Amino acid sequence: METPDQTGNTAAITDLRDRWDQLKDVDRAAAVHKIYRDGTSLRSLAKVLNRSESLLRHLNRAAQASLPDRILARNRKISTRELARRGEAAIAFQADTNRQALERERKKASEEICTAICEWLTKEGIPESHGEAIIEEARRLLASAEASRQLPAVAPPGEGTPLPQIIEPLRPKRAADHTILDVSWYAEWLVRWVYFVLPDSMSRHQALGGALDKQIRG
């Protein structure tokens, strides 16, 4: 019986099951990996093939080794076990590479918004001494909102919206006759737009921390 996550993979699964004994481990591994990548879980596949899930996990790792390593395995220069070990190392290397790329992207985005915060304060005519207080309060408000999961309840801007068009519509309401610089009001506004222009908590706090350092240094 076909399980839900086998939809679209039926022909490939049937072909693998029928030809299993004629295939080399490298070819089994490639077929298992493709079926898995296309949406069928290894547990479901193991049931259909009447093979152990651990074997399929082993083959799935082997399929992700480099092409030269797979050629070595095909020519019996290395074992399937060694190919799987190298595949696992390749997976770990790729994950680390992706993590480093993500960190670079986050750092770049944080630095850009850090600069934007300082420019925003200048545009609003806020002196550095008050800028420090606003950013400190914004950090507190953001941390509290994240902890309580009560983040800004306003409509998010559309994808690709220029920053100035994000900032202005998120301006909080306040009394028309205000006469003093309201640190809490500016902090709330800052939290709103920083929340929507940066995708994660770490980036937001890095941007706010960097902007605070700039305000302190003058």
C-alpha positions as CSV (number, residue, x, y, z in Angstrom):
1,M,0.0,0.0,0.0
2,E,1.3,3.4,-0.9
3,T,1.9,5.8,2.0
4,P,1.3,9.6,1.6
5,D,5.0,10.5,1.4
6,Q,5.5,8.1,-1.5
7,T,3.3,10.1,-3.9
8,G,5.2,10.7,-7.1
9,N,7.9,8.3,-6.2
10,T,6.0,5.1,-6.9
11,A,7.8,4.2,-10.1
12,A,11.2,4.9,-8.7
13,I,10.5,2.8,-5.6
14,T,9.2,-0.1,-7.7
15,D,12.2,0.1,-10.0
16,L,14.6,0.1,-7.0
17,R,12.8,-2.8,-5.4
18,D,12.8,-4.9,-8.5
19,R,16.4,-4.3,-9.4
20,W,17.9,-4.2,-5.9
21,D,19.8,-7.5,-6.2
22,Q,21.3,-6.5,-9.6
23,L,22.6,-3.1,-8.5
24,K,25.9,-2.1,-6.9
25,D,25.8,-0.4,-3.6
26,V,26.8,2.9,-5.2
27,D,23.7,2.7,-7.5
28,R,21.5,1.6,-4.6
29,A,22.7,4.6,-2.6
30,A,22.0,7.0,-5.5
31,A,18.5,5.6,-5.9
32,V,17.7,5.8,-2.2
33,H,19.0,9.3,-1.9
34,K,16.9,10.5,-4.9
35,I,13.8,8.9,-3.6
36,Y,14.4,10.4,-0.1
37,R,15.2,13.8,-1.6
38,D,11.9,13.7,-3.5
39,G,9.9,13.3,-0.4
40,T,9.7,9.7,0.8
41,S,10.9,9.0,4.3
42,L,13.5,6.3,4.8
43,R,11.3,4.6,7.3
44,S,8.5,4.3,4.6
45,L,10.9,3.3,2.0
46,A,12.4,0.6,4.2
47,K,9.0,-1.0,4.7
48,V,8.3,-1.1,0.9
49,L,11.7,-2.5,0.1
50,N,11.7,-4.9,3.1
51,R,15.1,-3.6,4.1
52,S,16.3,-2.1,7.4
53,E,16.0,1.6,7.9
54,S,19.6,1.7,9.2
55,L,20.8,0.2,5.9
56,L,19.0,2.9,3.9
57,R,20.4,5.6,6.2
58,H,23.8,4.2,5.6
59,L,23.3,4.2,1.8
60,N,21.8,7.7,1.9
61,R,25.0,9.0,3.6
62,A,27.1,7.2,1.0
63,A,25.3,8.8,-1.9
64,Q,26.4,12.2,-0.6
65,A,30.1,11.5,-0.8
66,S,32.1,13.3,-3.5
67,L,32.0,12.1,-7.1
68,P,35.7,10.9,-6.9
69,D,34.9,8.9,-3.8
70,R,31.9,7.4,-5.4
71,I,34.0,6.4,-8.4
72,L,36.5,4.8,-6.0
73,A,33.7,2.8,-4.4
74,R,32.3,1.7,-7.8
75,N,35.8,0.4,-8.7
76,R,36.0,-1.3,-5.3
77,K,39.0,0.9,-4.2
78,I,37.1,1.7,-1.0
79,S,34.3,-0.1,0.8
80,T,30.6,1.1,1.1
81,R,31.3,1.6,4.8
82,E,34.1,4.0,4.0
83,L,32.0,5.7,1.3
84,A,29.3,6.3,3.9
85,R,31.9,7.7,6.3
86,R,33.1,10.1,3.7
87,G,29.6,11.0,2.8
88,E,28.9,11.9,6.4
89,A,32.0,14.0,6.5
90,A,30.8,15.8,3.3
91,I,27.4,16.4,4.8
92,A,29.0,17.9,7.9
93,F,31.3,20.1,5.8
94,Q,28.4,21.4,3.8
95,A,26.4,22.1,6.9
96,D,29.3,24.0,8.3
97,T,29.8,25.9,5.1
98,N,26.1,26.8,5.0
99,R,26.3,27.9,8.7
100,Q,29.3,30.2,8.0
101,A,27.5,31.7,4.9
102,L,24.4,32.4,7.0
103,E,26.5,34.0,9.7
104,R,28.2,36.2,7.2
105,E,24.8,37.2,5.8
106,R,23.4,37.9,9.3
107,K,26.5,40.0,10.1
108,K,26.2,42.0,6.9
109,A,22.5,42.6,7.5
110,S,23.1,43.6,11.1
111,E,25.8,46.1,10.1
112,E,23.6,47.7,7.5
113,I,20.7,48.1,9.9
114,C,23.1,49.3,12.6
115,T,24.0,52.2,10.2
116,A,20.4,52.7,9.3
117,I,19.5,53.1,13.0
118,C,22.1,55.8,13.5
119,E,20.9,57.6,10.3
120,W,17.3,57.3,11.5
121,L,18.2,58.9,14.9
122,T,19.9,61.8,13.0
123,K,17.0,62.3,10.7
124,E,14.7,62.5,13.6
125,G,16.9,65.2,15.1
126,I,17.7,63.1,18.3
127,P,21.0,64.0,20.1
128,E,23.5,61.2,20.9
129,S,22.7,61.3,24.6
130,H,19.0,60.6,23.9
131,G,19.9,58.1,21.2
132,E,21.7,56.0,23.8
133,A,18.6,56.0,26.0
134,I,16.3,55.2,23.1
135,I,18.4,52.2,21.9
136,E,18.8,50.9,25.5
137,E,15.0,51.0,25.9
138,A,14.5,49.4,22.5
139,R,16.8,46.5,23.5
140,R,14.8,46.0,26.7
141,L,11.5,46.2,24.9
142,L,12.6,43.7,22.2
143,A,14.0,41.2,24.7
144,S,10.8,41.4,26.8
145,A,8.6,41.0,23.7
146,E,10.6,38.0,22.5
147,A,10.5,36.3,25.9
148,S,6.8,36.7,26.2
149,R,6.2,36.1,22.5
150,Q,4.4,39.5,22.2
151,L,6.2,40.9,19.2
152,P,4.8,43.9,17.3
153,A,1.2,43.3,16.2
154,V,1.4,45.3,13.0
155,A,1.1,44.3,9.4
156,P,4.5,43.3,7.9
157,P,5.8,45.2,4.9
158,G,5.8,43.6,1.5
159,E,8.9,41.8,0.4
160,G,11.5,44.1,-1.2
161,T,10.0,47.3,0.3
162,P,12.6,50.0,0.6
163,L,13.6,50.7,4.2
164,P,12.2,54.3,4.4
165,Q,8.8,52.9,3.3
166,I,9.0,50.3,6.1
167,I,10.0,52.7,8.8
168,E,7.4,55.5,8.4
169,P,4.2,53.4,8.3
170,L,5.3,51.7,11.6
171,R,5.4,55.0,13.5
172,P,3.3,54.5,16.7
173,K,0.4,56.8,17.4
174,R,0.9,59.6,20.0
175,A,-0.8,62.7,21.2
176,A,-0.7,65.6,18.7
177,D,0.3,68.1,21.4
178,H,3.5,66.2,22.6
179,T,6.3,68.7,23.5
180,I,9.1,66.6,24.9
181,L,11.3,63.9,23.4
182,D,9.5,60.6,24.4
183,V,12.2,57.9,24.8
184,S,9.7,55.1,25.2
185,W,7.8,56.2,22.1
186,Y,10.9,56.3,19.9
187,A,12.0,53.0,21.4
188,E,8.7,51.3,20.4
189,W,9.0,52.7,16.9
190,L,12.6,51.4,16.6
191,V,11.6,47.9,17.8
192,R,8.8,47.8,15.3
193,W,10.9,48.5,12.2
194,V,14.0,46.6,13.3
195,Y,11.8,43.5,14.0
196,F,10.5,43.6,10.4
197,V,13.7,44.3,8.6
198,L,15.9,41.6,10.3
199,P,14.8,37.9,10.2
200,D,16.1,36.7,13.6
201,S,16.7,37.7,17.2
202,M,20.4,37.6,17.1
203,S,20.6,39.9,14.1
204,R,18.3,42.4,15.7
205,H,20.2,42.5,19.0
206,Q,23.5,42.8,17.1
207,A,22.2,45.7,15.1
208,L,20.9,47.5,18.2
209,G,24.1,46.8,20.2
210,G,26.3,48.1,17.3
211,A,24.2,51.3,17.1
212,L,24.4,51.8,20.8
213,D,28.2,51.5,20.6
214,K,28.3,54.2,17.9
215,Q,26.1,56.5,19.9
216,I,28.3,56.1,23.0
217,R,31.5,56.7,20.9
218,G,29.9,59.7,19.2
